[in-house]
Amino acid sequence: MNRGNHTGCFLVAFLIGLLLLLLAFWPAAGSLYDLTGEEALRGQLAGVVHWLNTAIRPQPELALELLPEKDSQSPFGVNTFLQQEVESEKRARSLEMARNAGFRFIRQEFQWEDIEIHGKNDFIDRRNVPEGVDAWEKYDLIVDQAQQSGIEIIARLSNPPSWSREQPDEIAGSLAPPDDFQDFADFAATVAARYEGRIHYYQIWNEPNGNDEWGLQDVNPEAYSDLLCLAYQAIKDVDPNSIILAGALTPTLAMDGQNMNDLIYLQRMYNAGAGGCFDVMSAQGYGLWSGAMDQRLRPTVINLPHHLFLRDLMVKNNDGQKPIWISEMGWNVVPENMEARFGRVTEAQQAKYTIEAYERIKSEWLWIGVANYWFLKRPSDSEKDQSWYYFRLLEPDFTPLPVYDALVTYANTALETQEIAEWLRVWQSLRPLLFFAGAALSFFSLLMLLAPHGDSASP
């Protein structure tokens, strides 16, 4: 083969390498916002750099074939604090407005400290009335009203009473687990027995990996796994048809004792045998500073798609047949003069991002079952000096925020969402391979094209 033929071959190889690189880096997005979830140009440009860096890394293993066939279950849920509403009419109106916004689930606290208040098996509330009142009464009414509204309850079981710990709250922390995990399991079984056939979903704890929700002590995935397994068995013994959700893990990069990275925490749960003690994994879904369309994927980036890494861990631990439910999802509209602990967006962005999040869940993230918006409303505005207050859908007087109006419109007009094409998933998973193949081929071919060649001598 003469020099011209060699040059032609290397040129073709070089062009093929460039084509592979183009395929590796071509974004599956129609705009910079659709790629990065950022609306400002500066954020979009920085986001593109981040995306380029993450697109060529090994992608999470999602194993959709392990999931059971998708049923008609609604993905729309919302967090409520109905136990804090004194008037029954306000609870009923809250449920009515939740239903009008398309929500078919509420994630409602059944606070241990508010039910078994003064001691083991003591369900009389004597905090305000010496003769006491039935501590179950308001929770019974919540269950009745939710049923009448056609809304399912996800009962969040947490918040131990002070009597369950030897140390005072000032030392242990008011959310610290009980000294004897069996006390919590007994409480969980009591709730499940009381509401058998009426409540079908129970979540065991919230954010056990941080935010002081394991008390003022180091978090402990092995201890939480023990508590989870005890509660799981106790509930299943009285209601075998119940569905048990693991506590939602807070997405964090911190590793400081009282906080632990959620991915490390989940792997240690699996190592401790927790895989057999929940039917549904739970995650948090806060968008923080970027919108719902953000496609950046990196374990050290906390954004809405972070749950893909939890899914990857579940698959690697042979647990890919289970779904993930999002316990808390939302964007914060905290005023400019307050600390933006949870990011900051405008009310219009909050409304837009929330609808886009549900669209992605239905079309792209098929392992997500229910996503619970954080939150419907608070009973008063006494917490408006705190950043987290500004996730709400309704003001305490039921005045709707733009995000609520957007959900009502979406619930009544949304068309059936089409799942993304399988070839697109395959392409995204092949990006790292396309990049390395394209880089190697183009680099080697370019070297050969630029290498000096002597004239060929004829015999």
C-alpha positions as CSV (number, residue, x, y, z in Angstrom):
1,M,0.0,0.0,0.0
2,N,1.5,3.4,-1.0
3,R,1.6,6.5,1.1
4,G,-1.6,7.9,-0.4
5,N,-3.5,4.9,0.6
6,H,-2.1,5.0,4.1
7,T,-3.1,8.7,4.4
8,G,-6.6,8.0,3.2
9,C,-7.1,5.2,5.8
10,F,-5.8,7.3,8.6
11,L,-8.0,10.3,7.6
12,V,-11.1,8.0,7.5
13,A,-10.1,6.7,10.9
14,F,-9.6,10.2,12.2
15,L,-13.1,11.3,11.0
16,I,-14.7,8.2,12.5
17,G,-13.0,9.1,15.8
18,L,-14.4,12.6,15.6
19,L,-17.8,11.2,14.9
20,L,-17.6,9.0,18.0
21,L,-16.6,12.0,20.1
22,L,-19.5,13.9,18.7
23,L,-21.9,11.1,19.6
24,A,-20.4,11.0,23.1
25,F,-20.8,14.7,23.7
26,W,-24.0,15.4,21.8
27,P,-26.6,16.4,24.4
28,A,-30.0,14.9,24.6
29,A,-31.5,18.4,25.1
30,G,-33.1,21.1,23.0
31,S,-31.6,24.0,25.0
32,L,-29.0,24.8,27.5
33,Y,-31.7,24.9,30.2
34,D,-32.9,21.4,29.3
35,L,-29.3,20.3,29.8
36,T,-28.3,22.1,32.9
37,G,-31.5,23.2,34.6
38,E,-30.0,26.7,34.8
39,E,-31.8,29.8,33.4
40,A,-29.0,32.4,33.6
41,L,-26.4,32.3,30.9
42,R,-23.5,32.2,33.3
43,G,-25.0,29.3,35.1
44,Q,-25.7,27.5,31.8
45,L,-22.2,27.8,30.6
46,A,-20.8,26.5,33.9
47,G,-23.4,23.8,33.8
48,V,-22.3,22.7,30.3
49,V,-18.7,22.3,31.6
50,H,-20.1,20.2,34.5
51,W,-22.2,18.1,32.2
52,L,-19.3,17.4,29.8
53,N,-17.3,16.2,32.8
54,T,-20.1,13.9,34.0
55,A,-21.4,12.6,30.7
56,I,-18.2,10.7,29.9
57,R,-18.1,9.0,33.4
58,P,-19.6,5.6,33.9
59,Q,-23.3,6.1,34.2
60,P,-25.5,4.7,37.0
61,E,-26.8,1.1,36.3
62,L,-30.6,1.5,36.3
63,A,-31.7,-2.1,35.2
64,L,-35.2,-1.1,34.2
65,E,-35.9,-4.7,33.2
66,L,-35.9,-5.7,36.9
67,L,-38.8,-3.4,37.7
68,P,-42.3,-4.9,37.8
69,E,-44.6,-3.7,35.1
70,K,-45.7,-0.1,35.8
71,D,-49.3,0.1,37.1
72,S,-51.7,2.9,37.1
73,Q,-50.6,4.2,40.6
74,S,-50.6,8.0,40.8
75,P,-47.1,9.6,41.4
76,F,-48.6,12.6,43.1
77,G,-48.2,13.0,46.8
78,V,-47.8,15.9,49.2
79,N,-46.6,16.3,52.8
80,T,-49.1,17.4,55.3
81,F,-49.2,18.4,59.0
82,L,-52.9,17.7,59.6
83,Q,-52.2,16.7,63.3
84,Q,-51.4,20.4,63.9
85,E,-54.7,21.7,62.5
86,V,-57.0,22.2,65.5
87,E,-60.2,22.5,63.6
88,S,-61.6,19.5,61.7
89,E,-62.9,21.8,59.0
90,K,-59.4,23.0,58.2
91,R,-58.2,19.4,57.9
92,A,-61.1,18.6,55.5
93,R,-60.3,21.7,53.5
94,S,-56.6,20.8,53.3
95,L,-57.5,17.4,52.0
96,E,-60.0,18.8,49.5
97,M,-57.4,21.3,48.1
98,A,-54.8,18.5,48.0
99,R,-57.2,16.4,46.0
100,N,-58.0,19.3,43.6
101,A,-54.3,19.7,42.9
102,G,-54.1,16.0,41.8
103,F,-52.6,14.6,44.9
104,R,-53.6,11.0,45.7
105,F,-51.2,10.4,48.6
106,I,-50.4,12.4,51.7
107,R,-47.2,11.8,53.7
108,Q,-48.5,12.4,57.2
109,E,-46.6,12.2,60.4
110,F,-47.9,9.8,63.1
111,Q,-45.7,11.1,65.8
112,W,-44.8,8.6,68.5
113,E,-44.3,11.4,71.0
114,D,-47.8,12.7,70.3
115,I,-49.6,9.3,70.7
116,E,-47.8,7.3,73.3
117,I,-47.0,10.4,75.3
118,H,-46.4,9.7,78.9
119,G,-45.2,6.1,79.1
120,K,-45.4,2.7,77.5
121,N,-48.9,1.7,76.5
122,D,-50.3,5.0,77.7
123,F,-52.4,6.6,75.0
124,I,-54.0,9.3,77.1
125,D,-52.9,12.9,76.5
126,R,-52.6,14.8,79.8
127,R,-50.4,17.6,78.6
128,N,-53.2,20.2,78.7
129,V,-56.1,18.6,80.4
130,P,-55.5,16.8,83.8
131,E,-58.1,14.1,83.2
132,G,-56.7,13.6,79.8
133,V,-58.1,13.0,76.3
134,D,-57.7,10.2,73.8
135,A,-54.4,10.7,72.0
136,W,-55.7,8.6,69.1
137,E,-58.7,10.8,68.4
138,K,-57.2,13.4,66.0
139,Y,-55.3,10.7,64.1
140,D,-58.5,8.6,63.8
141,L,-60.2,11.7,62.3
142,I,-57.3,12.2,59.9
143,V,-57.6,8.6,58.7
144,D,-61.4,9.0,58.3
145,Q,-61.2,12.3,56.4
146,A,-58.4,11.0,54.1
147,Q,-60.6,8.0,53.2
148,Q,-63.5,10.2,52.5
149,S,-61.3,12.3,50.2
150,G,-60.1,9.3,48.3
151,I,-56.5,9.9,49.4
152,E,-54.0,7.3,50.6
153,I,-51.9,7.9,53.7
154,I,-48.2,7.3,53.9
155,A,-47.8,7.2,57.7
156,R,-44.4,8.5,58.7
157,L,-43.5,6.9,62.1
158,S,-40.8,8.8,64.0
159,N,-40.3,11.4,66.8
160,P,-39.8,9.2,69.9
161,P,-41.2,10.4,73.3
162,S,-38.8,11.5,76.0
163,W,-39.7,8.5,78.2
164,S,-38.1,6.2,75.6
165,R,-34.6,7.5,76.4
166,E,-32.7,7.6,79.7
167,Q,-30.9,10.8,78.7
168,P,-32.8,14.1,78.6
169,D,-33.6,15.7,75.3
170,E,-31.0,18.4,75.9
171,I,-28.3,15.8,75.7
172,A,-29.7,13.0,73.5
173,G,-31.6,15.3,71.1
174,S,-35.4,15.3,70.8
175,L,-35.3,13.1,67.7
176,A,-32.9,10.5,69.0
177,P,-33.9,6.8,68.8
178,P,-35.2,5.0,71.8
179,D,-32.9,3.1,74.1
180,D,-34.8,0.0,73.4
181,F,-35.7,-0.4,69.7
182,Q,-38.4,-2.9,70.6
183,D,-40.4,0.0,72.1
184,F,-40.6,1.6,68.7
185,A,-41.4,-1.7,67.0
186,D,-44.3,-2.2,69.5
187,F,-45.6,1.3,68.7
188,A,-45.4,0.7,65.0
189,A,-47.3,-2.6,65.4
190,T,-50.0,-0.8,67.5
191,V,-50.5,1.8,64.8
192,A,-50.6,-0.9,62.0
193,A,-53.1,-3.0,64.0
194,R,-55.4,0.0,64.7
195,Y,-55.5,1.1,61.0
196,E,-55.2,-2.3,59.3
197,G,-56.9,-2.1,55.9
198,R,-57.1,1.7,56.1
199,I,-53.4,2.7,56.0
200,H,-51.3,0.6,53.7
201,Y,-48.0,2.5,53.7
202,Y,-45.7,3.0,56.6
203,Q,-42.3,4.8,56.6
204,I,-39.8,4.0,59.2
205,W,-38.1,7.2,60.4
206,N,-36.9,10.2,58.4
207,E,-33.3,11.1,57.4
208,P,-31.5,8.8,59.8
209,N,-28.2,9.8,58.2
210,G,-28.2,13.4,59.3
211,N,-29.9,16.7,60.2
212,D,-30.0,15.7,63.9
213,E,-32.8,13.2,63.1
214,W,-30.8,10.5,64.8
215,G,-30.3,12.8,67.7
216,L,-27.2,14.6,69.0
217,Q,-25.0,11.6,68.4
218,D,-23.1,10.0,65.5
219,V,-25.4,8.5,62.9
220,N,-25.3,4.7,62.7
221,P,-26.5,2.8,59.7
222,E,-26.2,-0.5,61.4
223,A,-28.3,0.6,64.4
224,Y,-30.9,2.1,62.0
225,S,-31.0,-1.2,60.1
226,D,-31.8,-3.0,63.4
227,L,-34.6,-0.6,64.2
228,L,-35.9,-0.8,60.6
229,C,-35.9,-4.6,60.6
230,L,-37.7,-4.8,64.0
231,A,-40.4,-2.4,62.9
232,Y,-40.8,-4.1,59.5
233,Q,-41.4,-7.5,61.1
234,A,-43.7,-6.0,63.8
235,I,-45.9,-4.3,61.2
236,K,-46.0,-7.3,58.8
237,D,-47.0,-9.6,61.7
238,V,-50.2,-7.6,62.2
239,D,-50.8,-6.5,58.6
240,P,-49.0,-8.7,56.1
241,N,-50.3,-6.6,53.1
242,S,-48.7,-3.4,54.4
243,I,-45.9,-1.7,52.4
244,I,-42.9,-0.6,54.4
245,L,-40.8,2.4,53.2
246,A,-37.3,2.9,54.4
247,G,-36.5,6.3,55.9
248,A,-35.6,8.9,53.4
249,L,-31.9,9.6,53.3
250,T,-30.9,13.2,53.2
251,P,-28.6,13.8,50.2
252,T,-25.4,15.1,51.7
253,L,-21.6,15.1,51.1
254,A,-20.9,15.5,54.8
255,M,-19.0,12.9,56.8
256,D,-18.7,14.5,60.2
257,G,-20.2,12.0,62.6
258,Q,-23.7,13.4,62.9
259,N,-24.0,13.4,59.1
260,M,-23.1,10.7,56.6
261,N,-23.1,10.7,52.8
262,D,-26.3,9.0,51.7
263,L,-24.6,6.6,49.3
264,I,-22.2,5.3,51.9
265,Y,-25.0,5.1,54.4
266,L,-27.2,3.0,52.1
267,Q,-24.4,0.6,51.3
268,R,-23.7,0.1,55.0
269,M,-27.4,-0.6,55.5
270,Y,-27.2,-3.3,52.8
271,N,-24.1,-4.7,54.5
272,A,-26.0,-4.8,57.7
273,G,-28.8,-6.9,56.2
274,A,-31.4,-4.1,55.8
275,G,-32.3,-5.1,52.2
276,G,-34.9,-7.6,53.5
277,C,-36.5,-5.1,55.7
278,F,-38.2,-2.6,53.4
279,D,-40.4,-2.8,50.3
280,V,-39.7,0.7,49.0
281,M,-36.6,2.8,49.2
282,S,-37.0,6.5,49.9
283,A,-35.1,9.5,48.8
284,Q,-35.3,13.3,49.1
285,G,-35.7,15.3,45.9
286,Y,-34.7,18.9,46.5
287,G,-33.8,20.9,43.4
288,L,-31.9,23.5,45.4
289,W,-30.4,26.0,42.9
290,S,-31.1,24.2,39.6
291,G,-34.4,23.3,37.8
292,A,-35.9,19.9,37.2
293,M,-34.3,19.4,33.8
294,D,-30.8,19.3,35.2
295,Q,-29.0,16.4,33.6
296,R,-25.7,16.7,35.5
297,L,-24.8,13.4,37.3
298,R,-22.0,13.3,39.8
299,P,-22.1,11.8,43.3
300,T,-20.6,15.1,44.6
301,V,-23.4,17.2,43.1
302,I,-26.7,17.5,45.0
303,N,-29.5,18.1,42.5
304,L,-32.9,16.5,41.6
305,P,-31.4,13.5,39.7
306,H,-29.2,12.5,42.6
307,H,-31.6,9.6,43.3
308,L,-30.1,7.8,40.2
309,F,-27.1,6.9,42.4
310,L,-29.3,5.4,45.0
311,R,-30.9,3.3,42.2
312,D,-27.5,2.3,41.0
313,L,-26.6,1.0,44.5
314,M,-29.9,-0.9,44.8
315,V,-29.1,-2.7,41.5
316,K,-25.6,-3.5,42.6
317,N,-27.0,-5.0,45.8
318,N,-29.5,-7.2,43.9
319,D,-32.4,-5.0,45.0
320,G,-33.3,-3.5,41.7
321,Q,-36.9,-4.9,41.7
322,K,-37.9,-2.3,44.3
323,P,-39.0,1.2,43.5
324,I,-37.9,4.5,45.1
325,W,-40.4,6.9,46.5
326,I,-39.4,10.6,46.9
327,S,-40.4,11.7,50.4
328,E,-39.9,15.4,50.0
329,M,-39.5,17.3,46.7
330,G,-39.6,21.0,46.0
331,W,-37.9,24.3,45.4
332,N,-37.6,27.1,47.9
333,V,-38.9,30.7,47.3
334,V,-37.2,32.2,50.4
335,P,-37.1,36.0,50.3
336,E,-33.9,37.8,49.3
337,N,-33.3,39.1,52.8
338,M,-33.1,35.6,54.3
339,E,-30.6,32.9,54.2
340,A,-31.0,30.6,51.2
341,R,-30.3,27.3,53.0
342,F,-32.3,25.3,50.5
343,G,-31.5,27.3,47.3
344,R,-33.6,30.1,46.0
345,V,-35.9,30.4,43.0
346,T,-38.8,32.7,42.0
347,E,-42.4,31.7,42.5
348,A,-42.7,31.3,38.7
349,Q,-39.7,29.0,38.6
350,Q,-41.0,27.0,41.5
351,A,-44.2,26.4,39.6
352,K,-42.5,25.5,36.4
353,Y,-39.9,23.2,38.0
354,T,-42.5,21.3,39.9
355,I,-44.5,20.4,36.8
356,E,-41.3,19.5,34.9
357,A,-40.2,17.2,37.8
358,Y,-43.4,15.2,37.6
359,E,-43.1,15.0,33.9
360,R,-39.5,13.6,34.2
361,I,-40.7,11.1,36.8
362,K,-43.4,9.8,34.5
363,S,-41.4,9.7,31.3
364,E,-37.8,9.0,32.4
365,W,-37.4,7.9,36.0
366,L,-39.6,4.8,35.9
367,W,-38.2,3.5,39.3
368,I,-39.9,6.4,41.1
369,G,-43.3,5.4,42.4
370,V,-44.7,8.4,44.4
371,A,-43.1,11.8,44.7
372,N,-44.4,13.8,47.7
373,Y,-44.2,17.6,47.3
374,W,-42.8,19.4,50.4
375,F,-45.3,20.6,51.6
376,L,-49.0,21.6,51.5
377,K,-49.3,24.2,54.2
378,R,-48.5,25.1,57.8
379,P,-51.2,25.9,60.4
380,S,-49.8,29.4,61.0
381,D,-47.2,31.8,59.7
382,S,-45.2,31.7,63.0
383,E,-42.3,30.1,61.1
384,K,-42.0,32.6,58.3
385,D,-38.7,33.7,59.7
386,Q,-37.3,30.2,58.7
387,S,-36.1,29.3,55.2
388,W,-37.9,26.0,55.0
389,Y,-41.3,27.7,55.4
390,Y,-41.1,28.9,51.8
391,F,-41.6,25.5,50.2
392,R,-45.4,25.7,50.9
393,L,-48.1,25.4,48.3
394,L,-50.7,27.3,50.4
395,E,-50.6,30.0,52.9
396,P,-52.0,29.2,56.4
397,D,-55.3,30.9,55.4
398,F,-55.4,28.6,52.3
399,T,-54.4,31.3,49.8
400,P,-52.8,29.4,46.9
401,L,-49.3,30.1,45.7
402,P,-48.5,30.0,41.9
403,V,-47.1,26.5,42.3
404,Y,-50.4,25.2,43.6
405,D,-52.3,26.9,40.7
406,A,-49.9,25.2,38.3
407,L,-50.5,21.8,39.8
408,V,-54.3,22.3,39.6
409,T,-54.0,23.2,35.9
410,Y,-51.7,20.2,35.3
411,A,-53.9,17.8,37.1
412,N,-56.9,18.8,35.0
413,T,-55.2,19.2,31.6
414,A,-52.1,17.0,31.5
415,L,-52.0,14.5,28.6
416,E,-50.6,11.0,29.0
417,T,-46.8,11.2,29.2
418,Q,-44.7,9.1,26.8
419,E,-41.7,7.2,28.1
420,I,-38.4,8.2,26.6
421,A,-37.2,5.9,23.9
422,E,-35.1,2.9,24.8
423,W,-32.4,3.8,22.2
424,L,-31.9,7.1,24.1
425,R,-31.2,5.3,27.3
426,V,-28.7,3.0,25.6
427,W,-27.0,5.9,23.9
428,Q,-26.6,7.7,27.3
429,S,-25.2,4.6,28.9
430,L,-22.7,4.2,26.0
431,R,-21.3,7.7,26.2
432,P,-18.2,6.8,28.2
433,L,-17.3,4.0,25.7
434,L,-18.0,6.3,22.7
435,F,-15.7,8.9,24.2
436,F,-12.8,6.7,24.9
437,A,-13.0,4.9,21.6
438,G,-13.4,8.1,19.7
439,A,-10.5,9.8,21.6
440,A,-8.2,6.9,21.1
441,L,-9.0,6.5,17.4
442,S,-8.8,10.1,16.5
443,F,-5.6,10.7,18.5
444,F,-3.8,7.6,17.0
445,S,-4.9,8.6,13.5
446,L,-3.8,12.2,13.9
447,L,-0.4,11.0,15.1
448,M,0.0,8.9,12.0
449,L,-1.2,11.6,9.7
450,L,1.3,14.1,11.2
451,A,4.2,11.6,11.3
452,P,6.9,12.2,8.7
453,H,7.0,9.7,5.8
454,G,10.0,9.1,3.5
455,D,9.5,8.6,-0.2
456,S,8.9,5.0,-1.1
457,A,11.6,3.4,-3.3
458,S,10.6,1.4,-6.3
459,P,12.3,-2.0,-6.8
